[in-house]
C-alpha cells in the first residue's frame, strides 16, 4: 500500500540520525524542567482550580512530551523546498494526489518523533516527576485517539502553509506565526481557561486547543471522549481546505514567478 510505503521511507530516513536527535531529547526535557520549575513557583499557595499542584505538574510535563507530535511537524511538509527547486511540477504531475503523498510521508516522520522523542521524554518524566498515569484503559485509548487527531490537524495546517509558497516568494513567516499562536492558544504555556478576555474566547473557537489542551485533559481524566467530536470536525474541515488548495494548485501554479 502506497501510504505505508511512503511513511516507512520517511521513518527509515530519520533512523539514520538517531544519535543526533538524542540532543533534541535532552534539550526538550530540560526546557520541560524549566517550565515545571516556573509553574511550581507560581502555584505555591495559589488556587489552581481543578488541577491542583500535582495535576498542573502533570499537565505541563505531558504538554512538553506532545510537542514533537503536534507542533514540530516539517515546515510546509516540504512544499516550499519543492517550489524553490521546481520539483513541485513533478509532484503535481504524479498519479498520486499531492495531499495524500505529502501526508503519507509526514506520518512516517510523526511516527518516528513519537517513538524516539515523545516516548523517551515521557518515560523520563514518569520516573523523575512523577507524571500521572491514565486512570483506565479507556482513558488511554481516548488520549491516543486525541493525539492522532492532533497530529493530523498539525500536518493539515503545515500543508496549507506549504501551499501558500506557490503564490508567494516567502511563506516561512506564516509558519512562525502559526508556531507562536500554537504556543499561546493551544494551552501549552497556560490552560486556556486561564487566558484573559478575548484571548480565551479566540482559543476556544480555534482548532489550537485540540493540539495540546484537549489531549492532555483527556489523559488526566478531566475530559471525556466526547471532547473528540469538535476535533474530528476540525479534521474534516481542514481536509476540505487542503483538497481545495490542491485543486487550485492544479488549476494555476506559479513557481517563483515562472
BALO-226009 format. One line per field, with one value per residue (C-alpha): residue in one letter; chain; x, y, z. Coordinates in steps of 0.5 Angstrom, whole numbers, padded with zeros to 4 digits. Each point is the difference from the previous one (the first is absolute). Layout:
residu: A/...
chaine: A/...
px: X/...
py: Y/...
pz: Z/...
END
This chain:
residu: X/X/X/X/X/X/X/X/X/X/X/X/X/X/X/X/X/X/X/X/X/X/X/X/X/X/X/X/X/X/X/X/X/X/X/X/X/X/X/X/X/X/X/X/X/X/X/X/X/X/X/X/X/X/X/X/X/X/X/X/X/X/X/X/X/X/X/X/X/X/X/X/X/X/X/X/X/X/X/X/X/X/X/X/X/X/X/X/X/X/X/X/X/X/X/X/X/X/X/X/X/X/X/X/X/X/X/X/X/X/X/X/X/X/X/X/X/X/X/X/X/X/X/X/X/X/X/X/X/X/X/X/X/X/X/X/X/X/X/X/X/X/X/X/X/X/X/X/X/X/X/X/X/X/X/X/X/X/X/X/X/X/X/X/X/X/X/X/X/X/X/X/X/X/X/X/X/X/X/X/X/X/X/X/X/X/X/X/X/X/X/X/X/X/X/X/X/X/X/X/X/X/X/X/X/X/X/X/X/X/X/X/X/X/X/X/X/X/X/X/X/X/X/X/X/X/X/X/X/X/X/X/X/X/X/X/X/X/X/X/X/X/X/X/X/X/X/X/X/X/X/X/X/X/X/X/X/X
chaine: A/A/A/A/A/A/A/A/A/A/A/A/A/A/A/A/A/A/A/A/A/A/A/A/A/A/A/A/A/A/A/A/A/A/A/A/A/A/A/A/A/A/A/A/A/A/A/A/A/A/A/A/A/A/A/A/A/A/A/A/A/A/A/A/A/A/A/A/A/A/A/A/A/A/A/A/A/A/A/A/A/A/A/A/A/A/A/A/A/A/A/A/A/A/A/A/A/A/A/A/A/A/A/A/A/A/A/A/A/A/A/A/A/A/A/A/A/A/A/A/A/A/A/A/A/A/A/A/A/A/A/A/A/A/A/A/A/A/A/A/A/A/A/A/A/A/A/A/A/A/A/A/A/A/A/A/A/A/A/A/A/A/A/A/A/A/A/A/A/A/A/A/A/A/A/A/A/A/A/A/A/A/A/A/A/A/A/A/A/A/A/A/A/A/A/A/A/A/A/A/A/A/A/A/A/A/A/A/A/A/A/A/A/A/A/A/A/A/A/A/A/A/A/A/A/A/A/A/A/A/A/A/A/A/A/A/A/A/A/A/A/A/A/A/A/A/A/A/A/A/A/A/A/A/A/A/A/A
px: 0000/0003/-0002/0004/0006/0001/-0001/0005/0005/-0001/0001/0006/0004/-0001/0003/0007/0000/-0002/0007/-0001/-0007/0002/0002/-0007/-0003/0005/-0002/-0007/0000/0004/-0005/-0005/0003/0001/-0008/-0001/0004/-0003/-0007/0002/0002/-0006/-0005/0003/-0006/-0005/-0006/0001/-0007/-0002/0007/0004/0007/0001/-0005/0004/0007/-0003/-0004/0007/0004/-0005/0000/0007/0000/-0005/0003/0004/-0006/-0005/0005/0007/-0003/0004/-0001/-0005/0001/0006/-0004/0004/0006/-0003/-0003/0007/0003/-0005/-0002/-0007/-0001/0002/-0004/-0007/0001/0001/-0007/0000/-0004/0005/-0003/0000/0007/0003/-0005/0003/0007/-0001/-0004/0007/0003/-0005/0000/0008/-0001/-0005/0004/0007/-0001/-0007/0000/0007/-0001/-0007/0004/0005/-0006/-0003/0005/0003/-0006/-0004/-0005/-0007/-0003/-0006/-0006/-0002/0001/-0006/0003/0007/-0003/-0004/0006/0004/-0006/0000/0007/-0001/-0005/0005/0006/-0005/-0002/0007/0002/-0006/0002/0007/-0002/-0005/0006/0005/-0006/0001/0007/-0003/-0002/0005/0007/0000/-0004/0004/-0003/-0006/0003/0003/-0007/-0003/0005/-0001/-0007/0000/0005/-0005/-0007/0001/0000/0008/0002/-0006/-0007/-0005/-0005/0005/0001/-0003/-0005/0000/0006/-0004/-0006/0004/0004/-0007/-0002/0006/0003/0006/-0003/0000/0007/0002/-0005/-0006/0005/0003/-0006/-0003/0007/-0001/-0007/-0003/-0004/-0003/0000/-0006/0005/0003/-0006/0002/0007/-0003/-0004/0006/0004/-0006/0000/0008/0000/-0005/0004/0006/-0003/-0003/0007/0003/-0005/0002/0007/-0002/-0004/0005/0007/0006/0007/0004/-0004/0002
py: 0000/0007/0003/-0005/0000/0008/0000/-0006/0004/0006/-0003/-0004/0006/0003/-0006/0002/0006/-0003/0002/0007/0000/-0002/0007/0002/-0004/0003/0007/-0001/-0004/0006/0005/-0004/0000/0008/0000/-0004/0004/0006/-0003/-0003/0007/0004/-0006/0001/0002/0001/-0003/-0004/-0002/-0007/-0001/0000/0001/-0008/0001/0006/-0003/-0006/0005/0004/-0006/-0004/0006/0000/-0007/0001/0006/-0005/-0003/0006/0006/-0002/-0002/0001/0007/0000/-0007/0001/0004/0007/-0004/-0004/0007/0003/-0006/0000/-0007/0002/-0001/-0007/-0002/0003/-0004/-0006/-0005/0001/0005/0005/0001/-0008/0000/0005/-0002/-0007/0002/0004/-0005/-0004/0006/0001/-0008/0001/0006/-0003/-0007/0004/0006/0001/-0007/0000/0007/-0002/-0006/0004/0005/-0006/-0002/0007/0004/-0005/0001/-0003/-0006/0000/-0002/-0006/-0004/0004/0007/-0002/-0002/0006/0004/-0004/0002/0007/0000/-0003/0006/0005/-0003/0000/0007/0003/-0003/0003/0007/-0001/-0003/0007/0004/-0004/0001/0008/-0001/-0001/0007/0004/0000/-0001/-0004/-0001/0006/-0004/-0006/0004/0004/-0007/-0002/0006/-0001/-0007/0001/0005/-0002/-0008/0000/-0002/0006/0001/-0004/0004/0001/0005/0004/0007/0003/0000/-0005/-0005/0001/-0001/-0006/-0004/0002/-0002/-0007/0001/-0003/-0007/0000/0000/0002/-0005/-0006/0002/0001/-0007/-0003/0003/-0002/0007/-0001/-0006/-0003/0005/0005/-0003/0002/0007/-0003/-0004/0006/0004/-0006/-0001/0008/0001/-0006/0003/0006/-0004/-0003/0007/0002/-0006/0001/0008/-0002/-0005/0006/0005/-0001/0006/-0002/0006/0004/-0005
pz: 0000/-0002/0007/0004/-0006/0001/0007/0001/-0004/0004/0006/-0002/-0003/0007/0004/-0003/0004/0007/0004/-0002/0001/0008/0001/-0002/0005/0005/-0001/-0001/0007/0003/-0002/0003/0006/0000/-0001/0005/0005/-0002/0001/0007/0002/-0003/0003/0007/0005/-0006/-0002/-0006/-0001/-0002/-0002/0007/0000/-0002/-0005/-0003/0000/-0004/-0005/-0001/-0001/-0005/-0004/-0001/-0002/-0005/-0004/-0004/-0003/0000/-0001/-0003/-0007/-0006/-0003/-0005/-0001/-0004/-0006/0001/-0002/-0006/-0002/0000/-0004/-0005/0003/0001/-0007/0000/0007/-0003/-0007/0004/0000/0008/0003/0002/0007/0001/-0002/0005/0005/0000/0000/0006/0004/0000/0003/0005/0002/0001/0004/0004/0002/0000/0003/0004/0003/0003/0003/0002/0004/0003/0003/0002/0004/0003/0001/0000/-0005/0001/-0004/-0003/0004/-0004/-0007/-0003/0002/-0003/-0007/0000/0001/-0005/-0005/0002/-0001/-0007/-0002/0003/-0005/-0006/0002/0000/-0006/-0004/0003/-0003/-0007/0000/0002/-0005/-0006/0001/-0002/-0007/-0001/0005/0000/0008/0004/0006/0004/0000/0003/0005/0001/0001/0005/0004/0000/0002/0006/0003/-0003/0001/0007/0000/0004/0004/0001/-0005/0006/0003/-0006/0001/-0004/-0008/0000/0004/-0005/-0006/0002/0002/-0007/-0004/-0001/0004/0007/-0004/-0001/0007/0005/-0001/-0001/0007/0003/-0002/0002/0007/0000/0000/-0006/-0004/-0007/-0002/0000/-0006/-0004/-0002/-0001/-0005/-0003/-0001/-0003/-0005/-0002/0000/-0005/-0005/0000/-0001/-0006/-0003/0001/-0004/-0006/0000/-0001/-0006/-0003/0000/0003/0000/0002/0003/-0006/-0005
END
